[in-house]
Each structure stands twice: as C-alpha cells, then as structure tokens.
Amino acid sequence: MTTIVLIVILTALLFDFTNGFHDTANAMATSIATGALGPRVAVAVSAALNLVGAFLSVEVAKTISGGLVDETAISPTVIFAGLVGAILWNLFTWLLALPSSSSHALFGGLIGATWVAAGTSAVNFSTVLGKVLIPAFLAPLIAGVVAMTGTYFAYLLSKRRDDRAVGRGFKAGQIVSASLVSLAHGTNDAQKTMGIITLTLITAGTLPAGSGPPAWVIVSAGLAIAVGTYLGGWRIIRTLGKRITDIETPQGFAAETTSAAVILVSSKLGIPLSTTQVCSGAIFGAGVGKKLATVRWSLAGQMALAWLFTMPAAAVLGAVAGWVASTGTLGTVLVAVGGVAIAAGIYALSRRRPISADNVNNPVAEPRPAPSNP
C-alpha cells in the first residue's frame, strides 16, 4: 500500500470513531433517561453490540464501495478529502449537541470531493436519490408514526396495572430493545466505513472493482466504532434523552423497538440509512403518542435544519478539502494539518461546558410548551 492509502484508511477509522461517539445516543439515550441502564453500563453494552453487529452484514458496505460514486474516476486523495469534510461536520454538530447524521456527513463529504475532482458525471445521482435522499425523508416519518402508535397502545394496555410493576417491566424491555438498536447500528453504520476503506483499496488497485470488504477491514471498522461508542457522546445523549420530551419507560421501549426494526430492515436491503434520523423520529413519535406529553417542537426545528444542511455543508467542506489536496502533496498535508487544527479547536470549545456520564441526566433549562395530544 502507498502512504496515501494508509493515511486514508487511518482517516476512515477516525471517522468511524467519531461516528461511534456521535451516535451512541441513538441506542442508549432513552434507556439512560428512564434509568433502565446506568450511563457507563449503557455505553459499554452499546459498544460491545456495535462490534458484534459489524460482522452480521456487508450489504451497506457494498452499496458505498460500488454505488455512490464512480470508483474509476477518483483517487484515494479524493476520498481522504471527503473524510476530512465529514469528520469536521460531525465534530461541529457534536459541539452544538445536535443529533445530525454521520452517514449523510460522510456521503456529502465524498460527493463534494468527487465533484471537484472528477465532475458531476462521477457521482451516481440515481443511487444517491434512491438509497440516500428518499430514505432520509421517509425513514424518520415512518419511525415516528410507528413509535407513536406503539406508545399509544403501550399506555392503553397498561393503564389499569400497577405503575411500579409497569415501570419494572418496561425497564427490562428497554434493556433488550436498546441492545437491539446497538446491534442494528453496528450492522448499518460500521459498514459505511468498511465501504469507504474498500472503495479506497479499489481506487488504488489493491482490490478489483465490485469487491466486498476484506476481513481485516470488517474487524478494524467494528473496533473503531465500538471504541468511539464506549467513550459516549454525552452531549447528544442529553439532547435525545432529556430535551425532546420527558421520556418514560413505555415511550423508551416503543422508540427503541421501532428504531431497531427500521434499521435492521434497511441493513438487509443494503440501504445506508441515517440511524440518527430514525431514532430521533421514533423519540418524537413516542412523545406524541403519550397523552398530554410535552414535546419541544422548537428543538425539532433545529434538528430538521441540521439534517437539511448536513449533506450540503459536508459536501462544501469536502469540496474545499478536495480542491486543496488536488494541488499535490503539499496540499494534502495542508488539508491534514488544517483538519487537525480545527478539530482541536472544537474540542477546546467543548471543554468550556463539559457534559459527562455524571451530569448527562441533569435537567436542562428549556421552555415547556403546551402538551401534544396523540
């Protein structure tokens, strides 16, 4: 392997790491909020199951390595630039505690860098539309409706039961459902990095076109996302667990079960779905499904804007990085140094108001809107 290929592989694993701590909230935010699992236990369980999930399927990886862009028209340098754009957007939204899509950041960064390097003809827009944009619109709506319905019936069936017994039962159910979300996350999100590394090896001539990810790629991607998950993205965990609605155990169980089902189906079909959008949609649906529950729709608007801008913003970052890197070795070095400097600055800003496992469940000062009825 050449030096640039090794650099791209390491950068892809770094993205996978950020994906892990950025998306930990998808699986465990509601279980932590309801007390079904302690924060540190939750992230440990999630990390282990993300690793297991990475070995269950490679369909999403094949979609990315051979579907989104023309691998014959780009080089490893282009992929490196796209990854830098995705990582920076991930870190920026993490700083703002916004659960944006790591997947769409990756797709946007790759598309932007490819566009600059090889033109629009190198981007397979039909695949982007059919397997990225349409699912991005439909998935959170479907998850929201299903979770709302599940929550409604959960409260209906348990309303004449003892509240303590109901709470204990749903907490036990949440341990299972949250574990399924973590497993599903591994089958979908870990594969995206596998696909990127496989695409890099194909563009470098190390693998033939159409190849699936080698075993060492599967193992390394699974480990990277597991380590990132274990560190816990406490900022976004607080947003999903505490700021959207006051989650109770029936709502958490309904949201997690819905999310796991949608993500597992998409992984089977090879659709690189945004797990963030699915889980967020399910939590909003669970909030609406409980009579007289409070749902903070102003936060929904902020999240929708983050979702809307993620692909374009990451594409712009990827395009700028790609343009600089295309000038040669010096340009690639500048992109790497600039990316590290910006990432360090974002981390420094995050330390001004740190959020950890110890204070993730502390109340957040938010205006309480009028209740939402199912």
N, C-alpha and C positions, 0 to 999 in steps of 0.2 A: 504493500500500500504506500501511496505517496504521502507526504506530510500534510497536504491539504485534506486528503481523505480522512486521515486520523483526526485532524482538527475538527472536521465536520461531524465525525462520529462522537467526539467528546462534547461538542456543542449540542448535538441532538440529545445526548444523555442529560446534559444540563437543562435543556428544555423539558425533558421528561421529569426531572427533579422538580422544576417549578410547577409543572402540571400537577404533580403529586400534592404539594402543599397548597396550591391554589384551589384544588378540587376536593380536598379532604372533607370540606363542609357538605358536599353533595351527599355523601353517605352517612355522616355522623352528626350533623348539626342538630337534627331534631331529637335524636337519642340523647345527646348531651343536654339539650334544653329541657327535656322532660325528666332527666335523671335516670333513664333506663341504663345508661352506661356512664361511668366517670370519664372525664376528658382524656386522661392519659391511657386508660384501658381502651377507649373508643378508637383512638388513633393507632394503637398497637394492633388491634383486631383488623382495622381497615387496611393497614399496611400489609399484613400477612395475606389477607384475601385479595388485595390488588395483585400481589405477586402470584398467587395461585391462578387468578383469572387471566393473567398474561399468557398462560400455557394452554388455554382452552380453545382458542380460535385464532386464525390468521386472515380471515376474510377481509376485515377492515384494512389490515396492513397491505394486502394485495391491491385494494382499491386505491390507496395512496401511492404505492410504488409504481403502479402501472395505469393510472386512470386520470388523475387531475391535470398533469402536465405531460408534454412530450419529452420523455427522458433522453431522446437522441438530440434534442436541441439545446440542452443545458449542461452545465459542468458542476462539479462539487462546490466550486466557489459561489455559484448562484444559490445553491441550497444553503450554504453557510450564511449568506446574506439574509435569506428568508428566515432562518432560525433566529438570527440576531433580532430581527424585527418582531418576531413572535415573543421572544423572551422579554424584551423591553416592555411590550404592551402588557404581558402577564404581570410583570412587576409593578407597573403603573396602576393597574386596576386592583391589584392586591393592596397597594398602599392606600387606595381610596376605599378599601373594604367592599368593592363591588364584585359580585359573582359573575364576571364575564366569562366567555367561552374560550378556554385554552385551545380547543380544537379549531375554532374559527380564527384565532390569532395565528395558529400555525398555517392554515390554508391561506389566509390573507398575506402573510409574510412570504410564503412560497410563490404565490401568484404574482405579487408585486415585483419580486426579484426576477422571476421568469419573464415577465412582461418587458422589463427594462432590457434584459439580456438578449431575448430572442423574439420579441414582438408578440402580438396577440395570438398569432397562429399557433404558438407553442402552448397555449392554455386551452384545455378541453372544456369549453364553456358548457357543453351539454351535460357532462359529468358533474361539473360544479353546480349546475342548476338542479339536476335530478337527485344527486346524492348529498348535497350540502344545503343549498338555499331553500328548496321546498321542505325538506325535513326540518330545517331550522324554524320555519314558520309553523308547521303543523304539530311538531312534537310537544312543545310546551302547552299548546291548546288542548291536545288530546290528553296529556298527563294531568292538566288542570281539571278537565271535565271528569275524568275517571276518579281522581283523588277526591273531588268534591262529592261525587256520588257515593264513593266508598265511605267517606267521613259521615255523610248524612245517615247511611244505613247502620254504621257502627254505633252512632249515638242512639238511633231509633231502637236497635236491638238490645242495647244495654241500659236503657233509661230506667228500667224497673229493678235493676240489680244493685247490689251494694257498691257504692262508689270506690271503696278501698279494694274490693275484690276485682272490680273492673280495671282499676289502675294497675294492680299487680299483673293481671292477665295481659293487658296491652303492653306493659313494660317488657314482659317476657317475649311477646310477639315482636316488639321492636328490636330486640337483640337479633332475632332471626332475620327480620326484614332489612335492617341496616347492614347486616353481614351480606345479604344478597346484593344490595346496592354496591358494596365494595367489590364483591366478586364480579358484578356486571361492569363496574368501572374499569377493572383490570382487563376484561375481555374487549373493551372498546378503546379506552384512552391509551393504554400501554401499547396497543397495536399501531397507533399513529406514529409513534417514534420508531417502532420497528419498520414501518413503511418508509419513513424518511431515510433511515440508515440503508435499507435495501435499495431505495432509489439512488442513493449516493454510490453504492457499490456498482449498480448497473451503469450509471453515467461514467464511472471510472473504468468500466470494462472488466471489473473483477467478477461480476455475475452476468449471465445472459439475460436479455430482456424477458420479462414475464416471470422471473424467479420469485419464489417466496422467501421469507426471511430465514437465514441460517439459524441453527440452534443457539449459537453464541449471541446473536442479535436478540433473540427472544429472552434469553436469560438476563442479559445486561439491561434491556429495556424494562423488564419486570422488576429488577432490583432497584433501578434508578427511581421509578415511580413509587416503589414501596418505601424507600428511604425518605423521599420528599413527603409522602403521606404521613409517615411516622412523626415528622417534625411538627405537623399540624399547622394549618393556615388559620390561626385563631381569629384573625380579623374577619374573614369571610364566614367562619363558623358562627360568630356572633351575629352577623347580618342575617344569615338564613335561619338561625335558631331563635333569635330574640327580637329582631327588628321588623320582620314581615308581619308576624302575628304571634299571639301568645299561645304557643303550641302546647296541646295536651296529648296524653298518650294515644287516644284513638286517632287523632289527627296525624300524629307522627307515624303510626303504623300504616295508615292509609296512604300517606305520601310516599313512604319508603317502598311499600309493596308495589305501588303504581310505577315508581321510578325504575325499580329493578326489572319489572316486566317489560317496560318500553325499551330499556337499554339492551336487555338480553335479546329481544327480537331483532333490534337494529343490528346488533353484532352478528347474528346468524345470517342476516341478509347482506352483510358487508357494507352497511351504511355508517359512515363515520359521524355519528350523531353527537351533538353537544350535550354531554351529561349535565352540565351546569344548567342549561335551559330546561331540560326535562325535570330535574329535581326542583328548580325554582318554581316552575309552573305547577308542579304537584303540591308544593307547600302553599302557594296561593290558593289552589283549589281546595286544599284541606282547611284553610282558613275560612273560605266562603261556605264550606259545607257544614260548619257548626253554626247553629242559630245564635244570633246576637254576638258572634265573634267580631273582634276588631281586626281589620286588615288595613295596613298602611299603604294606601294606593299611591301616595307620593313617592315612596320608595320603589314601587313597581315602575313608575315613570322613569326614575333614574336608571334602574336596571335595564329597561327597554332601550333607553338611549345608549347604554354601554353595549348592549347586544347589537344594536343597529350600527354603531361606529366601529366595532371590533375588527371586522374584516377589512373595511376601507383603511382604518388607521394603521393596522398591522401591514397592509399592503404598501402604504406610503413609506413606512419605516423600512420594510424590506426592499422597496424600490430604491430608496436613498442609499441604503447599505450596499445594494447590488451595483448601483452606479459607481460608488466609491471603490468597491472591490474590483470592479472591471478594469480599473486603471493599471492593475498589476499587483505584484507582491506587496509593494508599499501601501497600496490602497487596502488590501486585505488586512494588513497589520493595523492600519488606522481604524478600520471597522472594529477589529477585535479590541483594541485599546479603548476606543470610544465607548463601545458597549460595556466593557468592564467599569469604566469611569461612571457612566450613567447609572448602572446597576448599584454601584457603591453609594452614589448619591441618594438613590431611592431608599436603600437600606438605612442610611444615616437619618433620613427624614422619618422613617418608621419608628426609630428609637425614641423620638420625642414623645410619642404616645403609645407605648408598647402594650400589646394585648397578649396574655399568656393563658395557659390552662387554668391558672389560679383566679383569673378575673373574667374569663370568657362568658360566664353566666350572669355577671353583674348587670343590673338594669341599665338600659340606655335611655337618656332623656329624649323622648320623642313626643310630639303632639299626638294625642289619641283621637282618631277620627270617629265619626259616627259608625255604629255597628253595621256589618253587612249581613243580609239575610240570604239563605240559600234560595 
